[in-house]
Amino acid sequence: MKQEYQDLVLRACGASSLRVGCRIQTLWSGYGEIVRLHLDGSDRSSVVVKHVQFPEETKHPSGWNTDRSHSRKVRSYQVETHWYQNYSTNQSCRIPSCLAACSHGDEMLIVLEDLDIAGYDQRRTSVKDKEIRACLSWLAHFHALFLGVTPGGLWPVGTYWHLETRPDELEAMDDNELKAAASDIDKILTECRFKTIVHGDAKLANFCFSPNGEEVAAVDFQYVGGGCGMKDVVYFLGSCMDERECEKRVPGFLEFYFSELKRSLKNDVDSDALEKEWREMFAFAWTDFHRFLLGWMPGHWKINRYSKKLTKEVLHRLRQ
């Protein structure tokens, strides 16, 4: 790590020295890494640093290494930096505190609170009901907190699969009926009455759990922006359940999400109207992500009977 970056961390944390610890993960397509730094002489024993370095040659596991893809990633890190520097949440939708951030040329650095130290040291690859409910509760409180808030400095429309940012994937689709309906589906979602700020990449891997699994914090805000809250909900549920589980369990989880949402909304919000609209948006949001997958990776495991059934329902409604 460059000395100027080390000095930034030391100043931000009031530390006398630091040492680089483990690499937590590399960033998608070789755009840098996330590392833990251990501190001496500070109230914090460690921090997590997201170090972005734009590569000279881009690589993508599915071959989507285009100029458009690179520009989207660059913008995503700019958005994430702006998010951490200008937005805050509360304990009901916990995120790591941003301690410092900077950019120099083709490098960016975000210094974040270490959530492991804060009590969110568990990661899950499979989840039980209580963990799913914890994440849905986080999303409900997040959506309630930012309901009606203009996403200044963020993506105007959040989520990494947003149609306007994915023309190449749309062109690659073989499903001509869904391809033709994609803009109508996007318009219906974008023009819904009740808008909030969505996380944009609310998969299971981006939630950090407390030891008992009942409390969570979220990370990775590269695609945070405006939109319908159902986009986060369908993406999260699809990230942790297969088609049979979705068929059986989604209705109950939606009930829980809306009960948490209504409990956390401000009193002047028409919560019944919001629930009615967003329930109607559920299948559209699921189909919107299904559209992306069909172009991006046609063999993906999330392209399943449940997704196809909802897509069929949406296309039928559009024909009506």
C-alpha positions in Angstrom: 0.0 0.0 0.0 1.3 3.4 -1.0 2.7 5.5 1.9 0.2 8.3 1.2 -2.7 5.8 1.7 -1.1 4.5 4.9 -0.8 8.1 6.1 -4.5 8.7 5.3 -5.5 5.7 7.4 -3.3 6.7 10.3 -4.7 10.2 10.3 -8.3 9.1 10.0 -8.0 6.6 12.9 -5.6 8.5 15.1 -3.2 5.5 14.9 0.6 5.5 15.4 1.3 2.6 13.0 -0.5 -0.1 11.0 0.2 -3.4 9.4 -1.6 -5.1 6.5 -3.6 -8.1 7.5 -5.5 -10.6 5.5 -7.0 -10.0 2.1 -10.8 -10.4 2.6 -11.5 -10.7 -1.1 -10.5 -9.5 -4.5 -12.9 -7.2 -6.3 -14.9 -8.3 -9.3 -12.9 -8.7 -12.6 -9.6 -7.8 -11.0 -10.4 -4.2 -10.0 -8.6 -4.3 -6.7 -9.1 -5.9 -3.3 -10.5 -5.6 0.2 -8.0 -5.9 3.0 -8.0 -5.7 6.8 -5.5 -3.3 8.4 -4.4 -3.7 12.0 -3.8 -0.5 14.0 -1.6 0.5 16.9 -2.3 3.5 19.1 -5.9 3.9 18.0 -9.3 3.3 19.6 -9.9 0.9 16.7 -7.9 -2.3 16.6 -8.6 -2.7 12.9 -10.3 -1.2 9.8 -11.3 -2.6 6.4 -10.0 -0.9 3.3 -11.6 -1.2 -0.2 -8.7 -0.5 -2.5 -9.8 -0.1 -6.1 -7.2 -0.2 -8.9 -8.5 0.0 -12.4 -6.6 -2.6 -14.4 -4.8 -1.9 -17.7 -6.5 -5.0 -19.2 -10.0 -5.9 -17.9 -11.0 -9.5 -17.4 -14.5 -10.8 -16.8 -15.4 -14.4 -15.8 -18.2 -14.4 -18.4 -16.4 -12.4 -21.1 -18.2 -9.1 -20.6 -15.0 -7.0 -20.7 -16.2 -4.1 -22.9 -15.5 -0.4 -22.6 -19.1 0.0 -21.5 -18.6 -2.6 -18.7 -15.4 -0.8 -17.6 -17.2 2.6 -17.5 -20.0 1.1 -15.5 -17.6 -0.3 -12.9 -15.7 3.0 -12.6 -19.0 4.8 -12.1 -20.0 2.2 -9.5 -17.0 2.9 -7.3 -17.6 6.7 -7.6 -21.2 6.1 -6.5 -20.1 3.9 -3.6 -17.6 6.5 -2.4 -20.3 9.2 -2.6 -22.7 7.0 -0.7 -20.4 6.3 2.2 -19.3 10.0 2.4 -22.8 11.5 2.2 -25.4 9.1 3.4 -26.1 7.4 6.8 -28.5 4.9 8.2 -29.4 3.7 11.7 -29.1 0.6 13.8 -32.1 -1.0 12.1 -30.3 -1.0 8.8 -26.7 -1.0 9.9 -23.8 -0.2 7.5 -20.1 0.3 8.2 -19.0 3.8 9.1 -16.8 5.5 6.5 -13.7 6.8 8.1 -11.9 8.2 5.0 -12.0 8.1 1.3 -9.8 9.4 -1.6 -9.0 8.9 -5.2 -5.8 9.4 -7.2 -5.9 8.8 -11.0 -7.0 5.2 -11.5 -7.0 4.3 -7.8 -9.6 4.8 -5.1 -9.5 4.0 -1.4 -12.4 3.7 1.0 -11.6 3.2 4.7 -14.4 1.5 6.6 -15.3 0.4 10.1 -14.5 -3.2 10.7 -17.9 -4.9 11.1 -16.3 -8.0 12.6 -15.2 -5.9 15.6 -18.6 -4.3 15.8 -20.2 -7.7 16.3 -21.1 -8.7 12.8 -18.4 -11.3 12.2 -20.5 -14.1 10.7 -20.9 -14.8 7.0 -23.5 -17.2 5.6 -23.6 -19.3 2.5 -26.9 -20.9 3.5 -29.5 -19.5 5.8 -32.5 -20.5 8.0 -35.7 -18.5 8.5 -34.3 -16.3 11.2 -31.4 -15.1 9.0 -33.6 -14.5 6.0 -36.0 -12.5 8.2 -33.0 -10.5 9.6 -32.0 -9.5 6.1 -35.6 -8.7 5.1 -36.0 -6.6 8.2 -32.8 -4.7 7.2 -34.2 -4.1 3.7 -37.6 -3.0 5.1 -36.0 -0.4 7.4 -33.6 0.7 4.7 -36.5 1.3 2.2 -38.6 3.0 4.8 -35.8 5.3 5.8 -35.1 6.5 2.2 -38.7 6.5 1.0 -39.2 9.5 -1.2 -35.5 10.5 -1.0 -33.9 11.7 -4.2 -30.8 9.6 -4.9 -28.5 12.6 -5.3 -25.0 11.5 -6.4 -26.1 7.8 -6.7 -27.4 5.9 -9.6 -30.7 7.5 -10.8 -32.0 4.0 -11.0 -30.3 1.5 -8.7 -29.3 -2.2 -9.2 -26.5 -3.6 -11.2 -28.8 -5.1 -13.8 -30.7 -2.0 -14.7 -31.8 -2.1 -18.4 -30.3 1.2 -19.4 -26.8 0.1 -18.3 -27.1 -3.4 -19.9 -27.8 -3.0 -23.6 -25.2 -5.7 -24.5 -26.9 -8.3 -22.4 -30.3 -7.3 -23.8 -29.0 -7.8 -27.3 -27.6 -11.2 -26.5 -31.0 -12.6 -25.3 -32.7 -15.3 -27.3 -36.2 -14.8 -25.7 -37.6 -12.4 -28.3 -40.9 -11.8 -26.5 -39.2 -10.8 -23.2 -36.6 -8.8 -25.1 -39.4 -6.8 -26.7 -41.1 -6.3 -23.4 -38.0 -5.3 -21.5 -38.4 -1.6 -21.8 -42.1 -1.7 -20.8 -41.2 -3.7 -17.7 -38.4 -1.3 -16.8 -40.8 1.7 -17.3 -43.4 0.2 -15.0 -40.9 -0.4 -12.3 -39.2 3.0 -12.8 -42.4 5.0 -12.8 -44.0 3.4 -9.7 -45.5 5.9 -7.3 -43.6 4.9 -4.2 -39.8 5.1 -4.8 -37.0 4.7 -2.3 -33.3 4.1 -2.5 -32.4 0.5 -3.2 -29.2 -1.3 -2.1 -28.8 -2.6 -5.6 -26.9 -5.8 -4.9 -28.6 -7.2 -1.9 -27.5 -10.7 -2.2 -26.8 -13.0 0.8 -23.0 -12.5 0.4 -23.3 -8.8 1.1 -24.8 -9.3 4.6 -22.7 -9.7 7.7 -24.4 -11.5 10.6 -24.2 -11.3 14.4 -23.3 -14.7 16.0 -26.9 -15.6 16.7 -27.9 -14.7 13.2 -30.6 -12.3 14.3 -28.9 -9.0 13.5 -27.2 -8.0 10.2 -25.2 -5.2 8.6 -24.9 -4.7 4.8 -21.9 -3.8 2.6 -21.1 -3.2 -1.0 -23.0 -0.1 -2.2 -21.7 0.1 -5.8 -25.1 0.0 -7.3 -27.2 1.9 -4.7 -29.7 4.2 -6.3 -33.4 5.1 -6.8 -36.2 2.6 -7.4 -38.8 0.3 -6.2 -37.9 -1.6 -3.1 -39.1 -4.9 -4.6 -36.0 -5.0 -6.7 -33.9 -5.6 -3.5 -36.4 -8.1 -2.1 -36.6 -10.3 -5.1 -32.9 -10.3 -5.7 -32.2 -11.2 -2.0 -34.8 -14.0 -1.9 -33.5 -15.4 -5.2 -29.9 -15.4 -3.8 -30.7 -17.8 -1.0 -33.5 -20.1 -2.1 -33.9 -22.5 -5.0 -37.1 -22.8 -7.1 -38.9 -25.2 -4.8 -38.2 -23.1 -1.7 -39.3 -19.9 -3.5 -42.6 -21.6 -4.5 -43.2 -22.6 -0.9 -41.7 -19.8 1.2 -41.8 -16.5 -0.7 -45.4 -15.7 0.3 -44.6 -15.9 4.0 -41.4 -13.9 3.6 -43.3 -11.2 1.7 -45.8 -10.9 4.6 -42.9 -10.5 7.0 -41.2 -7.9 4.8 -44.3 -5.8 4.5 -45.1 -6.0 8.2 -41.6 -4.7 9.0 -41.9 -2.0 6.3 -45.2 -0.7 7.6 -43.9 -0.8 11.2 -41.0 1.5 10.2 -42.7 3.9 7.9 -43.4 7.5 8.8 -47.0 8.3 9.8 -47.8 10.4 6.8 -47.2 7.5 4.3 -50.2 5.7 2.9 -48.8 2.3 3.9 -51.7 0.3 2.4 -51.3 2.0 -1.0 -47.5 1.4 -0.9 -48.0 -2.3 -0.1 -50.6 -2.7 -2.8 -48.3 -1.2 -5.4 -45.1 -3.0 -4.4 -46.9 -6.3 -4.3 -48.0 -5.7 -7.9 -44.4 -4.9 -8.7 -43.0 -8.1 -7.2 -43.4 -10.2 -10.4 -42.2 -7.3 -12.6 -39.1 -6.9 -10.5 -38.4 -10.7 -10.6 -38.9 -10.7 -14.3 -36.6 -7.7 -14.8 -33.7 -9.6 -13.1 -34.6 -12.8 -15.1 -34.3 -10.7 -18.3 -30.8 -9.7 -17.3 -29.7 -13.3 -16.5 -31.0 -14.6 -19.9 -28.6 -12.3 -21.7 -25.7 -12.3 -19.2 -25.4 -16.0 -18.4 -28.2 -18.2 -20.0 -27.1 -21.3 -18.0 -27.3 -19.6 -14.6 -29.0 -21.7 -11.8 -31.4 -18.8 -11.0 -33.0 -19.3 -14.5 -35.5 -21.8 -13.1 -39.2 -22.8 -13.2 -40.2 -20.2 -10.6 -38.6 -17.4 -12.5 -40.1 -18.6 -15.8 -43.5 -18.9 -14.2 -43.4 -15.3 -13.0 -42.1 -14.1 -16.3 -44.9 -15.8 -18.1 -47.4 -14.1 -15.8 -45.9 -10.7 -16.5 -45.9 -11.1 -20.2 -49.5 -12.2 -20.1 -50.4 -9.1 -18.1 -48.6 -6.9 -20.6 -50.4 -8.6 -23.6 -53.7 -7.8 -21.8 
